[in-house]
Amino acid sequence: MMRRLLSVLHARNLEFVRDRSTLIFTLLLPVALVIGMSFVFGGPERPLFKVGVLSASINRQAAPFLRERYVEFLAVPERDAALRKLTHQQIDLLVELGPPQRYWVNTDSPKGYIVERLLLAADPTAQRQPVSGAALRYVDWLFPGILGMNMMFSCLFGVGYVVLRYRKSGFLKRLHATPLTAFEFLGAQVLSRLLLILIVTAILYAGIGAVIGFHTVGSVPLLVLLAVLGALSMIALGLTIAARFSSEELVGGLLNVLTWPMMLLSGIWFSLEGSPRWVQWVAHVFPLTHVLDAGRAVMLDGAGLTQIAPHLLFLAVTALAFLAFGAWSFRWRIE
Amino acid sequence: MSTALLDVRNLVKEYPGTTAVAGVSFSVPPGICFGLLGPNGAGKTTTIEIMEGILPPTSGEVRYRDAPLGQRFHEEAGILFQKTALQDFLTVRQCIALFRGLYAHGLDVETVMRMCALEKLASRDARKLSGGQQQRLLLAIALVNDPTVLFLDEPTTGLDPQARRNFWELVQSIKAQRKTIILTTHYMEEAELLCDDIVIMDRGRIVAQGPPRRLLHEHFADVLLELPRQDFPPQARALPLHILEANDRIEITTDDLEGTLRTLLAAQVPLANLRIRPANLEDLFLELTGTELRP
C-alpha cells in the first residue's frame, strides 16, 4: 500500500514542482499575506479616542490639545462629512482650530464626554457646538461590507473558474470555430454572472436587512446602479485572470492574490481611517473599496448621485478597461 | 482567379524545436470529399486546424473562395474536432440550439436532429450519450449552419464498427448534397469509401496527392501477394523482391506474378497460405510512410 501511495505522491509532487507559475504563486502568496497583515495590524497600539480636526493636515504644534496622548487626530477637510461621522459616533469630537477654537461634541456619546474634558483642560475658551445621534451599530456598518465581500468572491471565482474549465475541456476551442468573437463570449459570461449576482445580492440585502433591522437612508435605485457597476468591474477583473491561463492552481493563486488584499484593505471589516496614506491610496486601487465607500455613503449617510459619482466613474472605467484587456489577452485554447 | 473552394499555399507551422508542417500546398475543389491521411505526427491535424482558421500558420496561407479566411468562412464552415467537450447540463436539443444561435443562417434544430437521427435523444443530457451518439451530436452541431465546407477530423476514432458504419452513411448522405468535406482519418477503409481525392502526409510534407484509384494505379501497377509472417523464412528476406513487412504478414508487390512465384518456390517459401489481391489504400499508405512505429 505504501509503495502505491508513494508512487502517486511522487508523481503529484513532480506535477506541482514542474508547473513553475503555480509554484511561484503558491510560495509568494503566504509571504505577501504576512507583509500585508503586518502593515494593516502592525504598529503601535490603537489610541483610545478619535478626534477629527478640520484641516488638510495635522500640525501637532498648532494647539496644546493636539499634543494629548492616546488620542488619534484625523485631518478632515469637509465639515459636513465630519459632522455625519460625529453624529454616528465614528469620531468622538470634531475640532476647528481657532482662534477662536470651536468644537462639536455628540452629547449622546460617552467617549465624546471624556475627550471634551481633555479639550477643555487644554483650552478652556474653546466654543462648544453640541450635536446628537446614536452610535452607528457595528452590524450596520459591517452589512455593506458583507454584501460587497460576497459580491467580490462570486464575481472573481465564479467567472474565472468557469472560463478555465471551458478552456481545459476544449469547449472554447469549439466555440472559436464559429463566428463568435472573444468580446461576445466574454460579454455573455459577464452578463450571466451579473444577473446571478444581482439576484443573490438582492436576496441577501432583503434577508439580512430584515433580520438585523437595517434601513437604507439613501436611494435604493442608486444602490442598484452601484451594484451593477461594482459587479461589472469585479467580474471583468476576474476575466483578466481567466483570459489566458490553463492551470487551476495558477488561476486559483492569482485570484487569491487579488481577493486577500481586498479582504484586508477595502474596508469590509474595519475602516482604514487613520492608517498610513499610502495604504489608503493602495486600497483605492481596488474596485471593492469604491463599492463599499459608495455603498456605505448611500446606505448609512444618505449620499446622492453627485456624492458617489467619482466612485461610479471609477467602477465604470475599470469595468471597460478590464473587459477590453480580457478580450485582448483572451486565448481560446491551451497553448 | 482560382476555381478551388479552398487553397492551401506553402503552409508552414513551426513549434520550438520542431516543424509540424513543412511547406504544404494543395487545392480543394467544391463538392468533393477530400482526405488528409498520414501516420501520427504527420502534421495532418495541424494542417486541418490551420485550414479551419483556429491555428495561425508560421507562414503561408489558406484561402477560401479566393480570399483570406474571414467572417464568411466562419459562417459557412462546419467543424467536427477530434475531441470536443460541450457545455455541461445541456440536453441534445439545447446543445444544437446553442450553436445554431451563433450563426446568422442555417438549418432549424429539428431538421438537424432528424438528419443525424437524434430525435429520440433530444431531451437527453448530452454527457450521457454513447460514443456513437456523441459523434452524431457533434456532426449535428457541425451541420447546424448548413455549411458549404465540412471539416471532419478523425470522426470515427474510438467508435465500434456499427457506429462507424452508421457514421459513414451519414457522411455519404451529406456528400450527396454536394457539400465539400475535408476528412482526416487513420482508417484507410474509411478514406477509400468516402474520399474522392486524398493527400498523404508524412513528417509535415505531402508524399502523395490525387484520387485514391489513380494513386493506387500509379504506385501499384501490379498485384500484391500476401503471406503469413511465420511462413516466410528469414533467408527469404534477401530475395530480389519488393517486400513490405507488416505486423503479422509479408506483402510482396510485383508486375511479374509468375516470376515471383518461381523465385519464392526456389527459396522454399511455403505458398499454402498465399493470398493474391489487388492493392488497397492501406498498402499505398504503408508503402509511402513505412511500417515503423512513430515516436
Interface residues (C-beta under 8 A of the other chain):
Chain A: Y166 S169 G170 F171 K173 R174 L175 H176 A177 T178 P179 L180 W332 R333
Chain B: E52 G53 I54 Q71 H74 E75 A77 I79 F81 K83 T84 A85 L86 Q87 F99 L102 Y103 A104 I141
